[in-house]
């Protein structure tokens, strides 16, 4: 495992997950709920920024590695899953939304791993619909975590709409990737 700046940022993102969740489990008198919401939103925001930044640095410093390519999406999926579970627990997101998004991530990760084994990983490379899904989700989650008016906009209302849009895009992108992989899946059944 090469220890470089991008991988260090990815590890930092993983370490932020218990900090993010732990904010909501601090003893009662330490923080009010709005303070917890703000702290969790900030931790999630920093994690999202490091996600972009570690990829940028890996490319610009020519520090890409197979381990980094593996760890980066794992860190992303763990942070999003933790956030969705917390939002369900807080009553700010529907459990079915969390099941759809987390289930899709598991399914597509397994599909990508299998496609890489058969030498066809390019067939399930990130598509535009997947990027749209990620964008909707990465805006929705902080809004739902913050859970208070933001510049006279009801963050809960906008976040709820965006998380439903993210769920629809999640199903759409999963269908797209499965459709792209279907010929290889059929060929593997014949062989």
Secondary structure, 3 states (H helix, E strand, C coil): CCCCHHHHHHHHHHHHHHHHHHHHHCCHHHCCHHHHHHHHHHHHHHHHHHHHHHHHHHHHCCCCCHHHHHHHHHHHHHHHHHHHHHHHHCCCCCHHHHHHHHHHHHHHHHHHHHHHHCCCHHHHCCCHHHHHHHHHHHHHHHHHHHCCEECCEEHHHHHHHHHHHHHHHHHHHHHHHHHHHHHHHHHHHHC
